[in-house]
Structure formats: C-alpha cells, structure tokens
C-alpha cells in the first residue's frame, strides 16, 4: 500500500479505537454536526492542554457520531468548505491559536458513514490559547484553564521541550514489519539479553526500551530512537532520518580539495554503522612508532579510544532537529575531523571536565548499555589521556555555524607544534591533573610533551605563556612551585 492508502486504513482503525473507550475520554470529543467555530477553537485549546496533562500525544474530535449511543451516523460538516467571513476556516483557526499548532482535519470514509477526524497535538512548550484564553477539559466541559489551578500546575509540570527520540519515524506498521525494519538481533545481543523464543517476546523487549510503541488497530510505531540505532536501512524511513546516517570520507591530502580516496554513506542504524566506521578508520590508518620510556612499539596513528569516544560523542550530542545534515567523519593525511550538527550545550573550554548535557538522553543511555561509550563522564577525558600517552598534538574543539567539530591530529614533535597548540596542550594537561586530584607541574608537562629533563626550560616557557593567556593559574599563590590548575578551578 502507498502512504495514502495506509493513512486511510489507520484512520478507520483509530476511529474504532476511539469508539471502543467505555466513556468519552478526557482527550476525545464526539460530535454529530455541531461545527461552531468558537466551539472548535475552544476544543482545540482544551484538548491540546488536556493531552499534555494526561501525557498523551494527541487529542481528538470526531464528527459523525451520535452523542448518546456513539453509533456512526455520518456528518455534513466539511472543514474544507467552511469559512469565517471571507476567510478559510482552517486559516482563521490557525491565527486564533497561540502558539501555532499543527492540527489536522481528516475525512474518514467509514463504511457506516462519512466522518471528520480532527487530530490535535499535545501542548509542547506553553499552554495553548484560543482567542488569548487557555482552556482545559473537565469531564465533557471546556472551562478556562485559569479556573483550575491544579490542572494548570500539572500542565506546566508536564510541558517539556520537543523530544526527538520519542517522535515517530514510521507509523502504523505490523509486528512483521517491525522485525524486518529493525535489526532486533543486534539489539538483543548488544544489550546482553537472551533472544526470545517468539515474535511476541521480541516486540515486548523493543517496546520496553521505547524503540517502538503501540499505534491503533494492533499496529506499531517505530520511534526515532529505534530507527536511528537499529534500522536495517535508514532509507526505509523519512528522508530527514536517512540523512542522519554516519558519513565517512577519506582524502588523499590535507584539505577537501584533495582526491577522495574513500567515501561511505552508511544507511544502517548506529548499532552497526558505528563499529564499522571505527574499524574502517583503523584499517586505513598508518602505524606510528611510539617511543615509550623503555621501548619502542608500533601503534595506530590515533589511539582507538580517542577515535571511538569522539565519534560516539558526535552521535549522542548531535541536534537531530537540524535537517539535511548528520554526523561526518573525515580522514586527512594529517588529522581526523569529526563533525556533528548542533552546538555544544556546555562551553567548549569546559567540555573535558564538566558533566555532559545531552539533547538525547535515551540515546546516550542505551549506547552506554551497549558499551559504545563511557558509563560516567564525557569520555573526552579518556581522549585527552590517550593523546597525552602518545605525545600527540592536543585535540581541537571547534564551534562552527550550527555545528560542533573535534579534530585529532597526527603525530608531530614538540618543535613542530605551534605556540597555540602548546598552550592548548598545557591547558588540557592541567585539566586532566585536576580531575585526578593532582596539579600540573613542569616535570609532568615535560613528560606529556616528551621533553627531556635537560630541556625542561622549554616546558617552563609554555607554562609562562599559558599563564599570560590566563588559561591556567598557580594553584597556591603562597607556594608557587606547588603546581598549576585550570584558571576556573
């Protein structure tokens, strides 16, 4: 069936579900032909606010239903031809509501008579008003919200910013479709569960983790969370979701004008594409000879934990509401760049030490359960520690126009680093020592840069510059040789 045919079937299933309620529900109103413009406007306000109070996604008005019996009798109401003066009725309604609301009138060609279904989204950020007054649903009445302070308080408590993870990626699908569209075997394996014996058990597990939720007529909705993590192919969902797959580009040079060696637009959910991209990068990377305190050993150009944590941070903290773009991983001959849509919710200077603030808490929680990222902290402290162990240039955190980028740099000696890089490394090292309950000193900074003791004056110059730039401070002014801390400590 095409989308239009699916919607028709869903509409009829929804009507049957609404009529199956033993009583008229707080979020549902039945009408025969009454189409008073003021009555409809008040109902939209009241049902939108009531839906949020009851923590429902929608409220509904259904025309063509006999009041007493709830029998389907059909209706003569046609919202498409109704006008208010010379203005189209729907346009008038839209202008009378604050904030604007994406309500929808739908004609339902039921076998027992033509119906009109009005679907009203629950209030999101503020109470919905009609003609500058907010209403609420009390039984079958629609009084002013201000007359019921306890309902007003509950509404304010339940109002939340838009939650992308809970939104529907694909609606009205059968259980058979769910297990075809989602890689449930990866979900079961990665969350450490035993595979259920039957489809009912699989559906129950997916629902428990909010990857799917019940729709009408025995069907299911796949949430954005379920799709972005476990889609067999993101192309099976809305085009905006398909653009959220991980993209990887490898260049034969140091800029984007260089020849593209490899390009991958992974259309699978993150549960599979994340590990694939990390492995792919590791296989492409040359090996660097790291000189430790006692021996030489061959290691990857970038520590794997740094690659994993920066990529998973980009996935978890991205702003999914920004359309047309998704996480991008770019490998140049001298650096690795990981970019995600959405600015950081914390200051970039404090990304290493401050607890993370994620736009996508359910995604972050589930990825932690699947061992893709750190249980506590941002994981960026592990990135800095691994970079220091390999004496690499310090990572760079950049805020772009509506995006966030982390840059990992290929090995360069202390002499090859710029003054700003040395100071940035000094600042990051001071943070790590601070998080360890210690203080940065000249000898610890020498070790971080791989500077020999006889050349310790080089580290002293970096510390002096960092003090001038006010990114670090003396930990105890009475004992200036006692060490240094980040300036905000």
C-alpha positions as CSV (number, residue, x, y, z in Angstrom):
1,X,0.0,0.0,0.0
2,X,1.1,3.6,-0.6
3,X,1.2,6.2,2.1
4,X,-2.3,7.5,1.3
5,X,-3.8,4.0,1.5
6,X,-2.0,3.3,4.7
7,X,-3.4,6.5,6.2
8,X,-6.9,5.6,5.2
9,X,-6.6,2.2,6.9
10,X,-5.1,3.8,10.0
11,X,-7.8,6.4,10.2
12,X,-10.5,3.7,10.4
13,X,-8.5,1.8,12.9
14,X,-8.1,4.9,15.0
15,X,-11.9,5.6,14.9
16,X,-12.6,2.1,16.2
17,X,-10.1,2.6,19.0
18,X,-11.6,5.9,20.0
19,X,-15.1,4.5,20.0
20,X,-14.0,1.4,22.0
21,X,-13.4,3.6,25.1
22,X,-16.1,2.8,27.6
23,X,-16.7,6.6,28.2
24,X,-15.8,9.7,26.4
25,X,-12.2,10.2,27.2
26,X,-10.7,13.4,28.5
27,X,-8.7,13.8,25.3
28,X,-11.6,12.8,22.9
29,X,-14.8,14.6,21.9
30,X,-17.6,13.2,19.8
31,X,-19.9,15.4,17.7
32,X,-22.6,14.9,15.1
33,X,-22.8,18.1,13.0
34,X,-22.1,20.8,15.5
35,X,-19.4,22.9,13.8
36,X,-19.5,26.2,15.7
37,X,-16.2,28.0,15.0
38,X,-15.8,29.1,18.7
39,X,-16.7,25.7,19.9
40,X,-14.0,24.1,17.7
41,X,-11.4,26.7,18.7
42,X,-12.0,26.2,22.4
43,X,-11.9,22.4,22.0
44,X,-8.5,22.6,20.3
45,X,-7.1,24.6,23.2
46,X,-8.8,22.4,25.8
47,X,-7.8,19.1,24.2
48,X,-4.3,20.1,23.4
49,X,-3.7,21.1,27.1
50,X,-5.6,18.1,28.4
51,X,-3.5,15.8,26.2
52,X,-0.3,17.2,27.8
53,X,-1.8,16.9,31.3
54,X,-2.6,13.2,30.6
55,X,0.7,12.7,28.9
56,X,-0.9,11.7,25.6
57,X,0.5,12.7,22.2
58,X,-2.8,13.9,20.7
59,X,-6.4,14.9,21.5
60,X,-9.2,14.2,19.0
61,X,-12.6,15.5,17.9
62,X,-14.7,13.1,15.8
63,X,-17.7,14.3,13.8
64,X,-20.4,11.9,12.6
65,X,-21.0,10.2,16.0
66,X,-24.4,10.0,17.7
67,X,-23.9,11.6,21.2
68,X,-25.8,9.0,23.3
69,X,-25.1,5.7,21.6
70,X,-21.7,6.5,19.9
71,X,-23.1,5.0,16.7
72,X,-21.6,6.1,13.5
73,X,-24.3,8.2,11.7
74,X,-22.1,10.4,9.4
75,X,-21.8,14.1,9.3
76,X,-22.4,17.0,6.9
77,X,-19.5,19.0,8.4
78,X,-16.9,19.8,5.8
79,X,-13.9,21.8,7.2
80,X,-12.5,22.4,3.7
81,X,-15.6,24.4,2.6
82,X,-16.3,26.2,5.9
83,X,-15.4,29.9,6.0
84,X,-15.4,32.7,8.6
85,X,-16.4,35.8,6.7
86,X,-14.3,35.7,3.6
87,X,-11.5,33.7,5.3
88,X,-10.9,29.9,5.0
89,X,-11.9,28.3,8.3
90,X,-8.6,26.5,8.9
91,X,-6.6,29.6,8.3
92,X,-8.8,31.5,10.7
93,X,-8.4,28.8,13.4
94,X,-4.6,28.9,12.9
95,X,-4.5,32.6,13.5
96,X,-6.7,32.4,16.6
97,X,-4.4,29.8,18.3
98,X,-1.3,30.7,20.3
99,X,1.2,29.2,19.9
100,X,0.6,27.9,16.4
101,X,-0.5,24.3,16.4
102,X,-0.2,21.7,13.6
103,X,-3.7,20.3,14.0
104,X,-5.1,18.3,11.1
105,X,-8.7,17.7,9.8
106,X,-9.0,14.3,8.1
107,X,-12.0,12.9,6.2
108,X,-12.7,9.3,7.0
109,X,-14.7,7.3,4.6
110,X,-16.1,4.8,7.0
111,X,-18.4,2.0,5.7
112,X,-21.2,3.3,8.0
113,X,-20.9,6.9,7.1
114,X,-18.6,9.8,6.3
115,X,-16.7,11.1,9.3
116,X,-14.3,14.0,10.0
117,X,-11.4,13.5,12.4
118,X,-9.6,16.4,14.0
119,X,-6.1,15.4,15.3
120,X,-4.7,17.9,17.9
121,X,-1.1,17.7,19.1
122,X,-0.5,18.0,22.8
123,X,0.8,21.3,24.0
124,X,4.6,21.4,23.8
125,X,6.2,24.5,25.4
126,X,3.4,26.6,26.7
127,X,-0.4,26.3,27.3
128,X,-2.4,26.5,24.0
129,X,-4.8,29.5,23.9
130,X,-7.7,30.2,21.7
131,X,-8.5,33.9,21.3
132,X,-6.0,34.8,24.0
133,X,-7.6,32.4,26.5
134,X,-6.3,28.9,27.5
135,X,-9.0,26.2,28.1
136,X,-8.9,22.7,29.6
137,X,-11.0,19.6,29.6
138,X,-13.0,18.8,32.7
139,X,-15.4,15.9,32.0
140,X,-17.3,17.0,28.9
141,X,-16.9,20.7,29.7
142,X,-14.2,23.1,28.4
143,X,-13.7,25.8,31.1
144,X,-10.9,28.3,31.3
145,X,-7.7,26.8,32.4
146,X,-7.2,29.7,34.9
147,X,-10.3,28.4,36.8
148,X,-8.5,25.1,37.6
149,X,-5.1,26.0,39.2
150,X,-4.3,22.3,40.0
151,X,-4.7,21.4,36.3
152,X,-2.6,24.4,35.3
153,X,0.2,23.3,37.6
154,X,0.1,19.8,36.3
155,X,0.2,21.1,32.7
156,X,3.2,23.3,33.5
157,X,5.0,20.3,35.1
158,X,4.4,18.1,32.1
159,X,5.4,20.6,29.5
160,X,8.7,19.5,28.0
161,X,10.8,20.6,25.1
162,X,10.4,18.6,21.9
163,X,11.8,15.1,22.4
164,X,13.2,13.9,19.1
165,X,13.9,10.4,20.4
166,X,10.2,9.7,21.2
167,X,8.8,11.0,17.9
168,X,7.6,8.6,15.3
169,X,9.9,7.6,12.5
170,X,7.4,5.2,10.9
171,X,3.8,4.8,11.8
172,X,1.2,2.1,11.7
173,X,3.4,-0.9,10.9
174,X,2.7,-4.5,11.7
175,X,4.8,-6.7,14.1
176,X,6.1,-8.5,11.0
177,X,7.2,-5.1,9.6
178,X,8.9,-4.2,12.8
179,X,11.2,-7.2,12.8
180,X,12.0,-6.6,9.2
181,X,12.8,-2.9,9.6
182,X,14.8,-3.1,12.8
183,X,17.9,-5.2,13.5
184,X,16.4,-6.8,16.6
185,X,19.2,-9.4,16.8
186,X,21.8,-6.7,17.3
187,X,19.6,-5.0,19.9
188,X,19.2,-8.3,21.9
189,X,23.0,-9.1,21.6
190,X,24.3,-5.6,22.4
191,X,22.0,-5.2,25.5
192,X,23.1,-8.6,26.9
193,X,19.6,-10.2,26.7
194,X,18.6,-13.7,25.6
195,X,16.8,-13.9,22.3
196,X,13.1,-14.5,23.0
197,X,11.5,-17.7,21.5
198,X,8.9,-15.9,19.5
199,X,8.0,-12.6,17.9
200,X,5.7,-11.5,20.7
201,X,8.7,-11.6,23.1
202,X,10.9,-9.6,20.7
203,X,8.1,-7.0,20.3
204,X,7.8,-6.8,24.1
205,X,11.6,-6.1,24.5
206,X,11.6,-3.5,21.8
207,X,8.6,-1.7,23.4
208,X,10.2,-1.8,26.8
209,X,13.2,0.2,25.6
210,X,10.9,2.7,23.7
211,X,12.2,1.6,20.3
212,X,8.6,1.0,19.3
213,X,5.2,2.0,20.8
214,X,1.7,0.9,20.2
215,X,-0.4,2.5,17.5
216,X,-4.0,1.8,16.8
217,X,-5.6,-1.3,15.3
218,X,-2.9,-3.7,16.7
219,X,-0.2,-1.9,14.8
220,X,3.0,-0.2,16.0
221,X,5.0,3.0,15.6
222,X,8.8,2.8,15.3
223,X,10.3,5.7,17.2
224,X,13.2,7.8,16.0
225,X,15.3,6.2,18.8
226,X,14.6,2.7,17.4
227,X,15.3,3.7,13.8
228,X,18.5,5.6,14.4
229,X,20.0,2.8,16.4
230,X,18.7,-0.3,14.8
231,X,17.4,0.4,11.3
232,X,18.3,-2.2,8.7
233,X,18.3,0.8,6.3
234,X,17.5,4.4,7.2
235,X,16.2,4.8,3.6
236,X,13.2,2.8,4.8
237,X,12.2,5.8,6.9
238,X,11.6,9.5,6.3
239,X,14.2,11.2,4.1
240,X,15.2,13.5,7.0
241,X,16.2,10.5,9.1
242,X,18.1,8.9,6.2
243,X,20.5,11.9,6.3
244,X,21.4,11.2,9.9
245,X,23.4,8.1,9.0
246,X,27.2,8.3,9.6
247,X,29.2,9.6,6.6
248,X,32.9,8.9,6.3
249,X,35.2,10.5,3.8
250,X,39.0,9.8,3.3
251,X,41.1,12.3,1.4
252,X,44.4,11.8,-0.3
253,X,45.8,15.1,1.2
254,X,45.3,17.7,3.8
255,X,42.2,19.6,2.5
256,X,38.8,18.9,1.0
257,X,40.1,19.8,-2.5
258,X,42.2,16.7,-2.3
259,X,41.2,13.5,-4.2
260,X,38.6,11.5,-2.3
261,X,40.0,8.0,-1.7
262,X,37.0,6.5,0.1
263,X,33.5,7.6,0.8
264,X,30.9,5.7,2.8
265,X,27.3,6.9,3.4
266,X,26.2,4.2,5.9
267,X,22.5,3.8,5.9
268,X,22.3,1.4,8.8
269,X,21.4,2.3,12.4
270,X,24.3,3.3,14.7
271,X,24.4,-0.1,16.4
272,X,26.1,-1.5,13.3
273,X,27.5,1.5,11.5
274,X,29.4,2.9,14.5
275,X,31.6,-0.2,14.9
276,X,32.0,-0.5,11.1
277,X,33.3,3.1,10.7
278,X,35.7,2.7,13.6
279,X,37.1,-0.5,12.2
280,X,37.3,1.0,8.7
281,X,39.3,4.0,10.0
282,X,41.7,1.8,12.0
283,X,42.3,-0.3,8.9
284,X,43.1,2.8,6.8
285,X,45.5,4.3,9.3
286,X,49.2,4.0,9.0
287,X,51.2,2.7,12.0
288,X,53.1,5.2,14.1
289,X,56.2,4.1,16.1
290,X,55.7,5.3,19.6
291,X,58.8,5.6,21.8
292,X,57.9,4.8,25.4
293,X,60.1,5.1,28.5
294,X,61.9,1.8,27.9
295,X,61.0,0.5,24.4
296,X,59.6,1.3,21.0
297,X,56.3,-0.1,19.9
298,X,54.1,0.2,16.9
299,X,50.7,1.8,17.5
300,X,47.9,3.2,15.3
301,X,48.3,6.8,14.2
302,X,45.4,7.8,16.5
303,X,44.5,5.9,19.7
304,X,41.5,3.8,19.1
305,X,39.8,5.0,22.3
306,X,40.2,8.6,21.0
307,X,38.5,7.7,17.7
308,X,35.7,5.8,19.5
309,X,34.9,8.4,22.1
310,X,35.0,11.4,19.7
311,X,32.7,9.7,17.2
312,X,30.3,8.4,19.8
313,X,30.1,11.9,21.4
314,X,29.2,13.3,18.0
315,X,26.4,10.8,17.6
316,X,25.0,11.3,21.1
317,X,25.2,15.0,21.4
318,X,24.1,16.0,17.9
319,X,21.0,18.1,17.3
320,X,18.7,15.8,15.4
321,X,16.2,18.6,14.7
322,X,18.7,20.3,12.3
323,X,17.6,18.9,8.9
324,X,19.7,18.0,5.9
325,X,22.8,17.0,7.8
326,X,24.3,14.4,10.1
327,X,27.5,13.2,11.7
328,X,30.5,13.4,9.4
329,X,33.9,11.7,9.9
330,X,36.7,13.0,7.6
331,X,40.2,11.5,7.5
332,X,43.0,13.7,6.1
333,X,46.7,12.8,5.8
334,X,47.5,14.8,8.9
335,X,44.3,14.8,11.0
336,X,40.9,13.3,11.7
337,X,37.8,15.5,11.9
338,X,34.5,14.5,13.5
339,X,31.6,17.0,13.0
340,X,28.1,16.8,14.2
341,X,25.1,19.2,13.8
342,X,24.3,21.3,16.8
343,X,26.4,23.5,19.1
344,X,27.8,22.2,22.3
345,X,25.4,22.6,25.3
346,X,28.5,23.4,27.5
347,X,31.4,25.8,26.9
348,X,34.0,24.3,24.7
349,X,36.6,25.3,27.2
350,X,34.9,23.1,29.8
351,X,33.9,20.1,27.6
352,X,36.6,17.9,29.2
353,X,35.7,18.4,32.9
354,X,32.0,19.3,33.1
355,X,29.3,16.6,33.2
356,X,27.8,16.2,29.7
357,X,24.5,17.8,28.8
358,X,22.9,15.7,26.1
359,X,20.0,16.5,23.9
360,X,19.3,12.8,23.5
361,X,19.3,11.2,27.0
362,X,17.6,7.9,25.9
363,X,20.1,7.5,23.0
364,X,23.0,8.2,25.4
365,X,21.7,5.8,28.0
366,X,21.2,2.9,25.5
367,X,24.6,3.4,23.9
368,X,26.2,3.2,27.3
369,X,24.3,0.0,28.0
370,X,25.7,-1.3,24.7
371,X,29.2,-0.4,25.8
372,X,29.7,2.1,23.0
373,X,30.8,4.8,25.4
374,X,31.8,5.6,28.9
375,X,29.4,4.9,31.8
376,X,30.3,8.2,33.5
377,X,31.8,11.5,32.4
378,X,32.1,12.7,28.9
379,X,34.7,10.2,27.6
380,X,36.7,13.2,26.4
381,X,39.0,12.9,29.4
382,X,39.9,9.5,28.1
383,X,40.6,11.1,24.7
384,X,43.0,13.6,26.2
385,X,44.7,11.0,28.4
386,X,45.3,8.7,25.4
387,X,46.6,11.6,23.3
388,X,49.0,12.6,26.0
389,X,50.2,9.0,26.4
390,X,51.1,9.0,22.7
391,X,52.5,12.6,22.9
392,X,50.3,13.7,20.1
393,X,49.3,17.4,19.4
394,X,46.3,18.4,21.6
395,X,42.8,17.8,20.1
396,X,40.9,20.9,19.0
397,X,37.3,21.6,19.9
398,X,35.6,24.0,17.4
399,X,32.2,25.6,17.3
400,X,31.1,26.2,13.8
401,X,27.9,27.7,12.3
402,X,25.3,25.4,14.0
403,X,27.8,22.5,14.4
404,X,30.5,21.1,16.6
405,X,33.8,19.7,15.4
406,X,36.6,17.7,17.2
407,X,40.0,17.5,15.4
408,X,42.5,14.8,16.3
409,X,46.0,15.5,14.9
410,X,48.6,13.1,13.5
411,X,52.0,12.9,15.4
412,X,54.2,16.0,15.4
413,X,57.1,16.7,17.6
414,X,57.1,19.4,20.2
415,X,59.3,21.6,18.0
416,X,56.7,21.3,15.2
417,X,53.7,22.4,17.3
418,X,52.6,26.0,17.2
419,X,52.6,28.2,20.3
420,X,48.8,28.0,20.5
421,X,48.9,24.2,20.3
422,X,51.5,24.0,23.1
423,X,49.3,26.3,25.3
424,X,46.2,24.2,24.5
425,X,48.1,21.0,25.4
426,X,49.2,22.7,28.6
427,X,45.6,23.7,29.5
428,X,44.2,20.2,28.7
429,X,47.0,18.6,30.7
430,X,46.2,20.9,33.7
431,X,42.6,19.7,33.5
432,X,43.5,16.1,33.5
433,X,45.8,16.5,36.5
434,X,43.0,18.5,38.2
435,X,40.5,15.7,37.6
436,X,43.0,13.2,39.1
437,X,43.1,15.4,42.2
438,X,46.7,16.4,41.4
439,X,48.4,19.5,39.9
440,X,50.3,20.1,36.8
441,X,54.0,20.7,37.2
442,X,57.0,21.4,35.0
443,X,58.0,17.7,35.1
444,X,54.5,16.4,34.3
445,X,54.3,18.7,31.3
446,X,57.8,17.6,30.2
447,X,56.5,14.0,30.2
448,X,53.4,15.0,28.3
449,X,55.4,16.6,25.5
450,X,58.3,14.1,25.6
451,X,60.8,16.8,26.6
452,X,64.0,15.5,28.1
453,X,64.8,16.8,31.7
454,X,67.8,18.7,30.4
455,X,65.4,20.8,28.2
456,X,62.8,21.4,31.0
457,X,63.1,25.2,30.3
458,X,61.0,24.5,27.2
459,X,58.1,23.4,29.3
460,X,58.6,26.4,31.6
461,X,58.2,28.7,28.6
462,X,54.9,27.0,27.7
463,X,53.7,27.4,31.3
464,X,54.6,31.1,31.3
465,X,52.7,31.6,28.0
466,X,49.7,29.7,29.4
467,X,49.7,32.0,32.5
468,X,49.9,35.1,30.3
469,X,46.9,33.8,28.3
470,X,45.1,33.2,31.5
471,X,44.1,29.6,30.9
472,X,46.0,28.3,33.9
473,X,46.9,29.7,37.3
474,X,49.2,29.0,40.2
475,X,47.3,26.5,42.4
476,X,48.6,28.2,45.7
477,X,50.0,31.7,45.5
478,X,51.9,31.1,48.7
479,X,53.6,28.1,47.2
480,X,54.1,29.0,43.5
481,X,56.3,25.9,42.9
482,X,53.4,23.7,44.1
483,X,51.9,23.4,40.7
484,X,49.2,24.8,38.4
485,X,45.5,24.4,37.9
486,X,43.0,25.4,35.2
487,X,42.1,29.1,35.6
488,X,38.5,28.2,36.5
489,X,39.5,25.8,39.3
